[in-house]
Amino acid sequence: MSPPSSEEEDDLAAAWGAALEEEVGEAVAETQADALRVLNQAEIDSLMGFQGGDGGRGEQSGIERIISSGLVSYERLPMLEIIFDRLVRIMSTSLRNFTSDNVEVSIDSIASQRFGDYLNSVPLPAMLAVFNCREWDNYGLIVVDSAMIYSVVDVLLGGRRGTSAMRVEGRPYTTIERTLVERLLKVVLADMTAAFNPVADIHFEFDRLEVNPRFAMISRLSNACVLTRLRVDMEDRGGKIELLLPYATLEPVRELLLQQFMGEKFGRDSIWETHLAEELRHTNVALEVVLDQQTMPLSSIIDLKPGDMLYLNSKPSAPVRLQCGQVRLFTAELGRVETKTAVRILEEAQMVPEAVV
C-alpha cells in the first residue's frame, strides 16, 4: 500500500478542521440557548421546595431545606410524641363525654416550624386560644379551624346526626359560638394537663380567645415551635385542632423530654435507682472535728514559722463541731479513750454550710 500524497494529506486535514469547527459551533449555540432559557413555574417551585397545596407538610427540597435546617427537630425530644399520644387517648374519651357523640381524635402531624411562618399560614376564619403555663412562666397557642367550630356548635345545640354543619362565612363569630368553643378549649387544656402530669407538674390555664393572629403573639416571629395537628372526627362532622408550643415554653422541662419511654414510668428506672442508693451508702467520706475558727490577717499567716503557737478561743471542755466538707453535722464533746483522742456526739446540728479556716 503506497503512502498518501501531500495533496491527500491536505484534504484530510481540511476535512478534520471543518468537522471540528462545526462541533464547536453547535456547542456554543446550545450554551447560548440554555443561557437564554427561562425557568417555568414548575421548575421554580421544585427549586424553592414548594410542591403545592399541602401546607408545608410534604417533603421539603431545594432552598426550603437549607432555610429550615436551622430549626430544632421535635424528634430530639422523644417524650413529646409519647405525651401527644397520651393526649389523643384522653381527648377521645373526654370529647365523647363532652359532645355525647362518637368522637375519634388522631394526630395528623408533629413538626417544627417558626412562629411567624405559622401565623402567616393560619387558615382564616379561625379561633386562636392563648393559654398560660404558669409553672413554666410562658404561653402556648391552640387554633381551632372553622369546620371544628361549626361542628361543635352544631352538636352542642342538638344538631341531627347525618347532616353536615352549616357554615356562614364572612361574618364575625357570635357570643354563643365563642362561649361554646371556650368550653371545648377548657376541656382540651384539662386533657393536656393530664397528659403532661407524668412528666412535670404543670397546669394549663385558659387566658384569652382571639380571632386575629396579630393579637395572638406569644413569641418572637423567628422562634422555633412544636406544631401538633389533631384531627377530630364526629361521624360526618369534625375539624382540626392545632397545638403550638414554643421551645422557650418547653425549656424548663427539656431534660425530662429528652428521656426515652420505658413502660408506664416515663423513663424512670427503679432498678438503677436502687443500685445507686446502695452504692452511695458504701461511699467513704471525710469527717472533720473543728476545735475553733479564727480570722487572722494574711500578714500574720505569712509570718508563721515552726515553733510558733496559736491560741484557741475555746476551753478544753468546750463542745466541738463535726462536719463533712462545709456541712455541719453534729455537736460533740472532746475526750480521750485509752491512748487515743475521741469525741462523743451530743446532738445533731442544723444543716448550715460553714467555711473552715
Order of alpha helices (4+ residues) and beta strands (2+ residues): alpha-alpha-alpha-alpha-beta-alpha-beta-beta-alpha-alpha-beta-beta-beta-alpha-alpha-alpha-beta-alpha-beta-beta-beta
